[in-house]
Amino acid sequence: MRRQSTAVDGQRRATVTDVARLAGVSTATVSRVLNRNYPVAQATRERVESAMRELGYVVNAHARALAGVSNRTVGIIVNEVVDPFYAYIARGVEREATLGGRLCLVCCTQGDPQRELAFIELMHERRADAVIVVGGSIADRAYTSELARRARELDADGSKLVLCGRPPLGEHVPTVSVEYDNEGGAFAITDHLLMQGHERILYLGGPPKLSTTRDRLAGHRRALELRGVTPDPELIQPGAFSRGFGQRRMAELLRDGPAFTAVFAANDMVAAGAAQALEEAGRRVPKDISLVGYDDIPVAQEMRPKLTTVHVPLEEMGRQAVRLAVSGGDEDDWREPTTGALRLGTHIVVRESVTPRSARNSRV
């Protein structure tokens, strides 16, 4: 004889059949309400949902997975959840996923590409509707090949790998991507400093092998060259995207480094650390040294003086990542093409941390 499902307290769990009987509909209709994979009249949907609440019905996620039904989740894979850059993108993903009745699962790689690949596999096993990988990627052929393979496997099962803020994997790899004008933002903020008379601009921070750093440096160098300024290799000081790195490296450069009149910090957290080191050394921003950042996270407005920086639409990137991956809704069969990309713009936010160069504020 078939054994009844039981809850933790010993009571029998409600089944789809129980819900259907109470709502006066077929079990197929209950399934359609649960899976949102077929149109159901609003009154019928409300009757089924009312019956579920009354019976305390809980969806068996494992059974749904075995049946080949998506369990309505979106996975997001980030480097570090406490970093505001990732946190704001994750918030956009979560809010958009919630609007579609989806659960958002967040995984942190701590910068390990192998953990990223493992998390993609895990999200695939859980039949996530989309797997969103956020932030720059390393230039490694084996890693890129593995990522492309996982993208194809996800696509074959009706899911999507979404590249958020990172370069594409190739023309024939089935992904969608949400980018921002990373190089253009770096060009614009560098040109802003050049227009203020600064030619000795220190570029500080950003892991050198990361695509994000490569793009920002490309924009920075392009602005210098277009203004006829020869880039000085000593003024390029890559490193971590962290406040600690900014503070430590700036302190070292103030003691032993090359001359500069302005600092382009690779992100706002690096800028905050650099500002701390400048203050500790008795250097005033912007009177002695002008300072700019990138991302426009809250710390940019909390700094004194407030930081001039590049605004990146972080939360909107997260929202668009979900929309691209699961657009068309669940009530029709239309899907986005297997390859697509969206690029969002960046712009400078001018605040108080830059002043025109004068003979007095030249760092020697």
Solvent accessible surface area in square Angstrom, and as a share of the most:
residue,aa,sasa,rsa
1,M,242,1.08
2,R,223,0.81
3,R,224,0.82
4,Q,108,0.48
5,S,59,0.38
6,T,73,0.42
7,A,36,0.28
8,V,154,0.89
9,D,110,0.57
10,G,53,0.51
11,Q,122,0.54
12,R,114,0.42
13,R,118,0.43
14,A,21,0.16
15,T,46,0.27
16,V,46,0.26
17,T,67,0.39
18,D,19,0.10
19,V,0,0.00
20,A,6,0.05
21,R,166,0.61
22,L,84,0.42
23,A,5,0.04
24,G,63,0.61
25,V,30,0.17
26,S,63,0.41
27,T,64,0.37
28,A,54,0.42
29,T,24,0.14
30,V,0,0.00
31,S,42,0.27
32,R,94,0.34
33,V,7,0.04
34,L,27,0.13
35,N,19,0.10
36,R,89,0.33
37,N,90,0.46
38,Y,114,0.44
39,P,77,0.48
40,V,27,0.15
41,A,67,0.52
42,Q,115,0.51
43,A,69,0.54
44,T,27,0.16
45,R,20,0.07
46,E,92,0.41
47,R,111,0.41
48,V,0,0.00
49,E,49,0.22
50,S,51,0.33
51,A,5,0.04
52,M,35,0.16
53,R,173,0.63
54,E,130,0.58
55,L,68,0.34
56,G,51,0.49
57,Y,33,0.13
58,V,113,0.65
59,V,49,0.28
60,N,88,0.45
61,A,50,0.39
62,H,151,0.68
63,A,49,0.38
64,R,39,0.14
65,A,28,0.22
66,L,162,0.81
67,A,76,0.59
68,G,42,0.41
69,V,39,0.22
70,S,39,0.25
71,N,25,0.13
72,R,22,0.08
73,T,5,0.03
74,V,0,0.00
75,G,0,0.00
76,I,0,0.00
77,I,2,0.01
78,V,2,0.01
79,N,56,0.29
80,E,47,0.21
81,V,67,0.39
82,V,118,0.68
83,D,30,0.15
84,P,34,0.21
85,F,22,0.09
86,Y,26,0.10
87,A,36,0.28
88,Y,64,0.24
89,I,0,0.00
90,A,11,0.09
91,R,102,0.37
92,G,0,0.00
93,V,0,0.00
94,E,79,0.35
95,R,101,0.37
96,E,24,0.11
97,A,1,0.00
98,T,79,0.46
99,L,136,0.67
100,G,27,0.26
101,G,42,0.41
102,R,25,0.09
103,L,102,0.51
104,C,22,0.13
105,L,42,0.21
106,V,67,0.38
107,C,15,0.09
108,C,30,0.18
109,T,8,0.05
110,Q,113,0.50
111,G,47,0.45
112,D,52,0.27
113,P,39,0.24
114,Q,116,0.52
115,R,104,0.38
116,E,15,0.07
117,L,6,0.03
118,A,59,0.45
119,F,40,0.17
120,I,1,0.00
121,E,61,0.27
122,L,74,0.37
123,M,4,0.02
124,H,37,0.17
125,E,117,0.52
126,R,110,0.40
127,R,76,0.28
128,A,3,0.02
129,D,22,0.11
130,A,0,0.00
131,V,0,0.00
132,I,0,0.00
133,V,0,0.00
134,V,7,0.04
135,G,3,0.03
136,G,14,0.13
137,S,15,0.10
138,I,58,0.30
139,A,83,0.64
140,D,61,0.31
141,R,218,0.79
142,A,72,0.56
143,Y,12,0.04
144,T,48,0.28
145,S,68,0.44
146,E,60,0.27
147,L,1,0.01
148,A,8,0.07
149,R,102,0.37
150,R,31,0.11
151,A,0,0.00
152,R,118,0.43
153,E,56,0.25
154,L,0,0.00
155,D,39,0.20
156,A,86,0.67
157,D,80,0.41
158,G,43,0.42
159,S,7,0.04
160,K,8,0.03
161,L,0,0.00
162,V,0,0.00
163,L,0,0.00
164,C,0,0.00
165,G,12,0.12
166,R,12,0.04
167,P,49,0.31
168,P,90,0.57
169,L,30,0.15
170,G,37,0.35
171,E,142,0.64
172,H,156,0.69
173,V,8,0.04
174,P,16,0.10
175,T,8,0.04
176,V,1,0.00
177,S,5,0.03
178,V,0,0.00
179,E,35,0.16
180,Y,9,0.04
181,D,45,0.23
182,N,13,0.07
183,E,61,0.27
184,G,18,0.17
185,G,2,0.02
186,A,0,0.00
187,F,48,0.20
188,A,35,0.27
189,I,0,0.00
190,T,0,0.00
191,D,28,0.14
192,H,37,0.16
193,L,0,0.00
194,L,18,0.09
195,M,121,0.54
196,Q,54,0.24
197,G,38,0.37
198,H,0,0.00
199,E,103,0.46
200,R,87,0.32
201,I,4,0.02
202,L,0,0.00
203,Y,0,0.00
204,L,0,0.00
205,G,0,0.00
206,G,0,0.00
207,P,45,0.28
208,P,83,0.52
209,K,155,0.66
210,L,32,0.16
211,S,4,0.03
212,T,13,0.08
213,T,1,0.00
214,R,97,0.35
215,D,57,0.29
216,R,4,0.01
217,L,17,0.08
218,A,41,0.31
219,G,0,0.00
220,H,1,0.00
221,R,96,0.35
222,R,96,0.35
223,A,0,0.00
224,L,9,0.04
225,E,108,0.48
226,L,127,0.63
227,R,121,0.44
228,G,69,0.66
229,V,22,0.13
230,T,118,0.68
231,P,41,0.26
232,D,37,0.19
233,P,113,0.71
234,E,106,0.48
235,L,8,0.04
236,I,28,0.14
237,Q,28,0.12
238,P,53,0.33
239,G,17,0.16
240,A,46,0.36
241,F,47,0.20
242,S,42,0.27
243,R,109,0.40
244,G,42,0.40
245,F,19,0.08
246,G,0,0.00
247,Q,47,0.21
248,R,129,0.47
249,R,66,0.24
250,M,0,0.00
251,A,25,0.20
252,E,58,0.26
253,L,4,0.02
254,L,19,0.09
255,R,165,0.60
256,D,124,0.64
257,G,23,0.22
258,P,23,0.14
259,A,38,0.29
260,F,1,0.00
261,T,2,0.01
262,A,0,0.00
263,V,0,0.00
264,F,0,0.00
265,A,0,0.00
266,A,0,0.00
267,N,9,0.05
268,D,0,0.00
269,M,44,0.20
270,V,0,0.00
271,A,0,0.00
272,A,2,0.02
273,G,0,0.00
274,A,0,0.00
275,A,24,0.19
276,Q,72,0.32
277,A,2,0.02
278,L,0,0.00
279,E,134,0.60
280,E,113,0.51
281,A,55,0.43
282,G,56,0.54
283,R,74,0.27
284,R,113,0.41
285,V,25,0.14
286,P,29,0.18
287,K,100,0.42
288,D,20,0.10
289,I,0,0.00
290,S,0,0.00
291,L,0,0.00
292,V,0,0.00
293,G,0,0.00
294,Y,0,0.00
295,D,5,0.03
296,D,28,0.15
297,I,8,0.04
298,P,57,0.36
299,V,19,0.11
300,A,0,0.00
301,Q,96,0.43
302,E,118,0.53
303,M,24,0.10
304,R,175,0.64
305,P,34,0.22
306,K,66,0.28
307,L,0,0.00
308,T,0,0.00
309,T,0,0.00
310,V,0,0.00
311,H,56,0.25
312,V,2,0.01
313,P,26,0.17
314,L,11,0.06
315,E,37,0.17
316,E,61,0.27
317,M,0,0.00
318,G,0,0.00
319,R,49,0.18
320,Q,35,0.16
321,A,0,0.00
322,V,3,0.02
323,R,90,0.33
324,L,30,0.15
325,A,6,0.05
326,V,27,0.16
327,S,35,0.23
328,G,31,0.30
329,G,47,0.45
330,D,42,0.22
331,E,100,0.45
332,D,80,0.42
333,D,144,0.74
334,W,144,0.51
335,R,122,0.44
336,E,50,0.22
337,P,87,0.55
338,T,75,0.44
339,T,68,0.40
340,G,26,0.25
341,A,74,0.58
342,L,57,0.28
343,R,148,0.54
344,L,28,0.14
345,G,53,0.51
346,T,27,0.16
347,H,104,0.46
348,I,47,0.24
349,V,34,0.20
350,V,96,0.55
351,R,51,0.18
352,E,90,0.40
353,S,1,0.01
354,V,26,0.15
355,T,39,0.23
356,P,84,0.53
357,R,109,0.40
358,S,54,0.35
359,A,96,0.74
360,R,173,0.63
361,N,3,0.02
362,S,37,0.24
363,R,14,0.05
364,V,143,0.82
